[in-house]
């Protein structure tokens, strides 16, 4: 049984990944800010999994959670950093400080917080894969989403640098999931989001893709096969 850690798994892509790996017999360890949704998902998937309310932008909260998880189950085999937020569409100069800070705190600092506490036991064991969610907006840009673009471009650079630091046998990859009809996309595209596949369609290709990641892909910027891109 593999340990699969997924952040931001209360809905959308993270929830789809949690269900996929649970269906394959893996132990899914998930977190999100919604305590209610974590309880519901834990009840749905049953015993053997572990879902906790965690705000990844809170370093101490992440430390406490990761310490408990590693002590209880051991190091992750696959760590998927999916948790992310987006500011309301607006020109950069109209984005409030609070909205901008939240994007940076969750999308960049949150990833760093999770890596800070899960990577050492993975490195000690000498194996494990880190998949950091990037975006088409981590490799291209659009107006009125500057904060989000900045955060995902940062994830691309962070991941490539991390890949150079990991020992042989491990990997860090940045993954563009493609354009999927999620709450986040709806906040940007409105009704137009419905023209894209939803998470249930996406997971058909994405699940096997994430399950098949290997150390040979270390440092690569990947895209889920068949995914629609910007």
ABEGO torsion letter per residue (X at the ends): XBBBBBBGAABEAAAAAAAAAAAAGBBBBBBBABAAAAAAAAAAAEBGBBBBBBBAABAAAAAAAAAAAAAAAEBBABBBBABBBBBBBBBAAABBAAAAAAAAAAAAAAAAAAAAAAAAAAAAAGBEBBBBBBBAAAABBBBGAAAAAAAAAAAAAAAAAAAAABBBGBBBBBBBAEBBBBAAAAAAAEAAAAABBBAAAAAAAAAAAAAABBAAABGBBBBBBGBBBX
